[in-house]
Amino acid sequence: MGVQLWEVVGGADKGGILLREGEGTSSAKVEERLATGSIVEEVKLAGERLNYKIKTGSGPQTGWVSKNHWQGFACPGARDGSTCRD
């Protein structure tokens, strides 16, 4: 399987997507947000958690996002909310 890329399309009204430092939902929040329009590479998918590394855009170079934030992610270029896995 090739590299899985995601584009941040949500969070514009909040300055980007909220992140955590670790896989667990009780891990520390990251102060800086991942900017809308950033492209990230999937590093690990753990249940409802996505670990990424940033490819383009601004924000932390790595981090974890909860599945409830996935509505903010889509295949690069897909603005209809469809996911890369559909």
Number of C-alpha atoms within 10 A of each C-alpha: 3 4 8 15 19 25 25 24 25 21 19 13 8 11 13 21 23 19 25 21 18 17 20 13 15 9 12 12 15 16 12 15 19 27 23 22 21 19 24 23 18 16 17 14 14 13 9 13 19 20 21 22 17 21 15 14 16 16 19 17 13 19 22 25 23 19 15 9 17 19 14 20 27 22 20 18 10 14 12 9 14 12 17 13 7 5
